[in-house]
Amino acid sequence: MKKLIFIICSILIAAAFISCSNGTGPNADYDTTVFNVPMRAALEASQDFVKQSVKSASGVRSAFVELEEEDKWEGFIKNDWGNNWNVPSSIYGTSLTTADNTLIINGETLGTLQDLVFHKEKINGKDCFTKAVFEYKGYLYYVLDTNNGNSGGYVVLCTDDDLDTVCFTQDGKTGTEDFSNFKIWTWVKGSDGKFYRDGNLGYAYTLRNVQMRDGSYATVTVSGFNYYNYGMRVWIEETNGETVKKNYPNTAVYTPDYEPKTDMSKYFANPESSADFIFEITNKTDKTLVVANYIKDSRINDSTLTVVTKTDDFDLAPGEKMVFKYSADAILEDFDDNYVFCNYCYEKDSQYKGGAWYYYLGDYIKNQRVVVAQTNANNNGGEKHAYYNINFVSTNSFVVNEETETVDGVQYYTYSLADVKAEYETYYNQPVYYSDGKSVITKFTTSCKSKIEQLLNAGNFEATVYDNGQWYEECLLLKSNPQQ
């Protein structure tokens, strides 16, 4: 789950609950120095998000207005990111009075919003909600993220302020009849100026017939979507322990009728020999891929609705290369740095589409050749890319640049690829390291440029990814020590 942004490609929270054993007795004590931010503060902080699913005829968009039927819509949203049951962002609270915010999904009452008390802490200089506590029938429940806000975590309830005392978790429950989940939609202004529903934001989940710490049964729903900004949410509806889940209807389907222009070919260079911005992609997978270039408006929520213009879709067979040749001046005449040049690439007939490469438009695209190798048929993964001057001519051999720096009186040498053999085009300008199988040397204490080039051209290396725990980068890893 991402800390500060909405997740398209993205970051999903999945959870459910299992029954917990009864506690030792009522205990409403908690550390008020740690948990000292009231629910009202979280409701106030989420107003801008809540109103994104409110669209009145007058154009006034407010979190606390009478909702129109179109603002209450629920159903499956079909877009490039999948097919999920979506509800409006107004579920996060249209009243600053906690108890007024009842959650009803698919006609099923899932309870009232609990009166959480939050902890805030500074993250990158910003005050962020990070965890919470609430009381239900005399017992405390702590609301925590199992992965501390990073992608892949999910929200749980604990009996204490740590993950060692988890009371409710998703383990073993997501496939049961007691479990259901939904995502959130908001109105998004498409590049044509009209509003469309766009979904798959965050992740919320419900588990029915949960035995609470006091022994009673309840339906419990939890959401942690973008909680650093908005705070977590927990809704509880007391039941008799025999609640039956309502199935989501397959008739409530929404497909935006937005269609981007497919006229991006007007930016192709004519003649091709005059091209001063080239994008090329090679299919390194064993699947047929669909590829296209497009330009999107970065000021619009990241989705298919951002696309202003795109090329046709092209099938790319395994091993095949596609080259797009553009006039940079023609692109920059129509689009400033609010727009992003993108490429999407996905396995043919796949449910999902995804972007393999993008960056903001600017003068720097002039005289540039972008090289992409798609090594994984899945979306948003496996792509490698490099940036060449359009006039660069390769010698089809390995050549390295040598740079020096002095640290604590010691001179070090580092090396990067100034030219590569054809099949390693995406490693251009990437570093060259050496590994003895135990550790990786990224800075050499002697000058060894010619020896490194000799080892590379002899094939004495491995093309890999170096991860030092803080960042990772594509590199060529020598198998022999060039300093010997």
Helices and strands as residue ranges (DSSP letters): E 37-38, H 39-45, H 47-50, G 51-53, G 69-71, E 75-79, E 82-88, G 89-92, G 98-100, E 102-105, E 108-113, E 117-123, E 126-136, E 139-145, E 155-158, G 163-165, E 166-168, E 179-189, E 195-211, E 217-223, H 227-230, E 233-239, E 253-254, G 264-267, G 272-274, E 277-283, E 289-297, G 304-306, E 307-310, E 314-316, E 321-326, H 328-334, E 339-347, E 355-360, G 363-365, E 368-374, E 383-389, E 399-407, E 410-419, G 422-427, E 432-435, E 440-441, H 449-457, E 461-467, E 472-478
